[in-house]
Amino acid sequence: MDPETLDQRLSRIATLWTLVRRAHDGGADARDAQRRMLERYGGAVRRYLQALLGNADAADELFQEFACQFLGGGLGGADPGRGRFRNFVKGVLFHLVAKYQERRRRQPGPLAPDHPEPVAAEEDLTGSEEAFLSSWRDDLLARSWAALAEHERTTGKPFYAVLRCRADHPDWSSARLAEEMGRRLGKAVTAAGLRQTLHRAREKFADLLLEEVAHTLEAPTAERLGEELLDLGLLDYCRPALERLGR
């Protein structure tokens, strides 16, 4: 398939930017769109704040601030023309962390001995870039696992069960894995059949992950999707899925 045709296929994937516009246009369904977006991005935000602050209470405090700002329409400045939405979210979080630091510095008296060390100032937060990317990537992967589980529930194909078992036991042989899956499924599973199912499960998971990434881009094209996958460290993993999409 030529790049133009691939881009046309990608453009038919519904993106989250439609939800972003709904969330901040002041319409009747804006509140519902805001709630759905917070549910979608909340996992990445929580993971990032916990990793950066190293303190559950502080991370929860800032997440609540983020949620209030989000549900109050405070992210209305998000503009797909100025970059990826994850970069906008990251900027908002950096700002919240910087304000949190400033509040801590202004508090009178010494901090408790077990209080976490403050993170770097806003202008020094470049070191947290990988932490944010890791949180975002982990959330994409978690949603892809959930989508694979739903696919298994609706189709009856044990893709989630097989791939999860392989992920949990990477050192097991195909025979050992087939034996375990046979026990779980209540039927005989051969090593050859297990390998075939595992291959298909990996393909389906990569397809679902590719869709998750494409959803976060405005008017995704093959070039933009490739750049995003590269930034997230997922390009090599998703390259076969991208090739299948182009067939």
C-alpha positions as CSV (number, residue, x, y, z in Angstrom):
1,M,0.0,0.0,0.0
2,D,1.4,3.4,-0.9
3,P,1.9,6.1,1.9
4,E,-1.0,8.2,0.7
5,T,-3.4,5.3,1.0
6,L,-2.0,4.3,4.4
7,D,-2.5,7.9,5.6
8,Q,-6.1,7.8,4.5
9,R,-6.7,4.6,6.5
10,L,-5.0,6.2,9.5
11,S,-7.1,9.3,9.2
12,R,-10.3,7.2,9.7
13,I,-9.1,6.3,13.2
14,A,-11.1,8.3,15.7
15,T,-8.7,10.5,17.7
16,L,-9.0,11.9,21.2
17,W,-8.8,15.4,19.9
18,T,-12.5,15.3,19.1
19,L,-13.1,14.5,22.8
20,V,-10.7,17.4,23.8
21,R,-12.8,19.8,21.8
22,R,-16.0,18.5,23.3
23,A,-14.5,18.7,26.8
24,H,-13.8,22.4,26.5
25,D,-16.4,23.8,24.1
26,G,-18.9,24.6,26.9
27,G,-21.6,22.4,25.3
28,A,-24.1,20.2,27.1
29,D,-21.9,17.1,26.9
30,A,-18.7,18.9,27.9
31,R,-18.7,17.5,31.4
32,D,-19.1,14.0,30.2
33,A,-16.2,14.4,27.8
34,Q,-14.0,15.9,30.5
35,R,-14.8,12.9,32.8
36,R,-14.0,10.4,30.0
37,M,-10.7,12.2,29.2
38,L,-9.7,12.3,32.9
39,E,-10.4,8.6,33.1
40,R,-8.2,8.0,30.1
41,Y,-5.3,10.2,31.1
42,G,-5.5,9.8,34.8
43,G,-3.4,6.6,35.0
44,A,-0.5,8.3,33.2
45,V,-0.7,11.4,35.3
46,R,-0.8,9.4,38.6
47,R,2.2,7.2,37.5
48,Y,4.2,10.3,36.6
49,L,3.5,12.2,39.8
50,Q,4.3,9.2,41.9
51,A,7.5,8.5,40.1
52,L,8.6,12.2,40.2
53,L,7.7,13.0,43.8
54,G,8.3,9.6,45.4
55,N,5.5,10.4,47.9
56,A,2.0,9.1,47.6
57,D,0.4,11.9,49.5
58,A,2.1,14.6,47.5
59,A,1.3,12.8,44.3
60,D,-2.4,12.5,45.3
61,E,-2.5,16.2,46.2
62,L,-1.2,17.3,42.8
63,F,-3.4,14.8,41.0
64,Q,-6.4,16.4,42.7
65,E,-5.3,19.8,41.6
66,F,-4.8,18.5,38.0
67,A,-8.3,16.9,38.1
68,C,-9.9,20.1,39.4
69,Q,-8.2,22.1,36.7
70,F,-9.1,19.6,34.1
71,L,-12.8,19.3,35.0
72,G,-13.0,23.1,35.4
73,G,-12.0,23.5,31.8
74,G,-8.4,24.6,32.6
75,L,-6.9,22.6,29.8
76,G,-8.9,24.5,27.1
77,G,-5.7,25.9,25.7
78,A,-4.8,22.5,24.3
79,D,-4.4,23.0,20.5
80,P,-3.6,20.1,18.2
81,G,-1.8,22.6,15.9
82,R,0.8,23.3,18.6
83,G,1.8,19.8,19.2
84,R,0.8,16.5,20.7
85,F,-1.7,16.5,23.5
86,R,0.7,14.5,25.8
87,N,3.1,17.4,25.5
88,F,0.4,19.8,26.7
89,V,-0.5,17.6,29.6
90,K,3.2,17.3,30.5
91,G,3.6,21.1,30.5
92,V,0.6,21.5,32.8
93,L,2.1,18.9,35.2
94,F,5.5,20.5,35.2
95,H,3.8,23.8,36.2
96,L,1.8,22.2,39.0
97,V,5.0,20.5,40.3
98,A,6.9,23.9,40.2
99,K,4.1,25.6,42.2
100,Y,4.1,22.7,44.7
101,Q,7.8,23.2,45.2
102,E,7.3,26.9,45.8
103,R,4.6,26.3,48.4
104,R,6.9,23.9,50.2
105,R,9.8,26.3,50.2
106,R,7.6,29.0,51.7
107,Q,6.3,26.8,54.6
108,P,7.9,28.0,57.9
109,G,9.9,25.6,60.0
110,P,12.0,22.5,59.2
111,L,10.5,19.6,57.2
112,A,10.0,16.3,58.9
113,P,13.0,14.0,58.6
114,D,11.1,11.5,56.4
115,H,9.8,14.2,54.1
116,P,10.9,13.6,50.5
117,E,13.5,15.8,49.0
118,P,12.0,18.4,46.7
119,V,12.2,17.8,43.0
120,A,14.1,20.1,40.7
121,A,12.8,23.5,39.8
122,E,10.6,23.9,36.7
123,E,13.5,25.1,34.6
124,D,15.4,22.0,35.7
125,L,12.8,19.4,35.0
126,T,14.4,18.0,31.8
127,G,15.5,15.0,33.8
128,S,11.8,14.1,34.4
129,E,11.1,13.8,30.6
130,E,11.9,10.1,30.6
131,A,9.7,9.7,33.7
132,F,6.8,11.3,31.9
133,L,7.4,9.2,28.7
134,S,7.6,6.1,30.8
135,S,4.3,6.9,32.5
136,W,2.6,7.6,29.2
137,R,4.0,4.5,27.7
138,D,2.9,2.4,30.6
139,D,-0.6,3.7,30.4
140,L,-0.8,3.0,26.6
141,L,0.4,-0.6,27.4
142,A,-2.1,-1.0,30.2
143,R,-5.0,0.1,28.0
144,S,-3.8,-2.3,25.3
145,W,-3.8,-5.2,27.8
146,A,-7.3,-4.2,28.8
147,A,-8.4,-4.1,25.2
148,L,-6.9,-7.5,24.6
149,A,-8.8,-8.9,27.6
150,E,-12.0,-7.4,26.2
151,H,-11.2,-8.9,22.8
152,E,-10.8,-12.3,24.5
153,R,-14.1,-11.8,26.3
154,T,-16.1,-11.0,23.2
155,T,-14.4,-13.5,20.8
156,G,-13.6,-16.4,23.0
157,K,-10.0,-16.5,21.6
158,P,-7.6,-16.9,24.6
159,F,-5.2,-14.3,23.3
160,Y,-5.0,-12.4,26.6
161,A,-4.6,-15.5,28.7
162,V,-1.8,-16.9,26.6
163,L,0.1,-13.7,26.2
164,R,-0.3,-12.8,29.9
165,C,1.0,-16.3,30.9
166,R,4.0,-15.9,28.6
167,A,4.7,-12.4,30.0
168,D,4.5,-13.8,33.5
169,H,6.7,-16.8,32.7
170,P,9.2,-15.8,30.0
171,D,11.5,-18.7,30.8
172,W,8.9,-21.4,30.3
173,S,9.2,-23.7,27.3
174,S,6.4,-24.0,24.8
175,A,5.5,-27.4,26.2
176,R,5.3,-26.1,29.7
177,L,3.2,-23.2,28.7
178,A,0.9,-25.4,26.6
179,E,0.5,-27.7,29.7
180,E,-0.5,-24.7,31.9
181,M,-2.9,-23.2,29.3
182,G,-4.5,-26.6,28.8
183,R,-5.1,-26.8,32.6
184,R,-6.6,-23.3,32.6
185,L,-8.7,-23.8,29.5
186,G,-9.8,-27.3,30.4
187,K,-8.7,-28.8,27.1
188,A,-5.7,-30.3,25.4
189,V,-3.2,-27.7,24.0
190,T,-0.2,-28.8,22.0
191,A,3.1,-26.9,21.9
192,A,2.6,-26.2,18.2
193,G,-0.9,-24.9,18.7
194,L,0.3,-22.8,21.7
195,R,3.0,-21.2,19.6
196,Q,0.5,-20.3,16.8
197,T,-1.9,-18.8,19.3
198,L,0.9,-16.9,21.0
199,H,2.0,-15.5,17.6
200,R,-1.6,-14.3,16.9
201,A,-2.0,-12.8,20.3
202,R,1.2,-10.8,19.9
203,E,0.0,-9.5,16.6
204,K,-3.4,-8.5,18.1
205,F,-1.7,-6.8,21.0
206,A,0.6,-4.8,18.7
207,D,-2.4,-3.8,16.6
208,L,-4.3,-2.6,19.7
209,L,-1.3,-0.7,20.9
210,L,-0.9,1.0,17.5
211,E,-4.5,2.1,17.6
212,E,-4.0,3.5,21.2
213,V,-1.1,5.6,20.0
214,A,-2.9,6.7,16.9
215,H,-5.9,7.9,19.0
216,T,-3.6,10.4,20.7
217,L,-2.6,12.2,17.5
218,E,-4.5,14.8,15.5
219,A,-5.1,13.6,12.0
220,P,-2.6,10.8,12.3
221,T,-0.4,10.0,9.3
222,A,2.2,7.3,8.8
223,E,4.9,9.9,9.4
224,R,3.4,11.3,12.6
225,L,2.6,7.9,14.0
226,G,6.2,6.7,13.2
227,E,7.6,9.8,15.0
228,E,5.4,9.2,18.1
229,L,6.2,5.5,18.2
230,L,9.9,6.4,18.0
231,D,9.6,9.0,20.8
232,L,7.8,6.4,23.0
233,G,10.3,3.7,22.3
234,L,7.7,1.5,20.6
235,L,8.5,1.8,16.9
236,D,10.4,-1.5,16.6
237,Y,7.7,-3.3,18.6
238,C,4.8,-1.8,16.5
239,R,6.5,-1.8,13.1
240,P,5.0,-5.1,11.9
241,A,1.5,-3.8,13.0
242,L,2.1,-0.6,11.0
243,E,3.0,-2.7,8.0
244,R,-0.1,-4.8,8.4
245,L,-2.2,-1.6,8.6
246,G,-0.7,-0.6,5.3
247,R,-1.6,-3.8,3.4
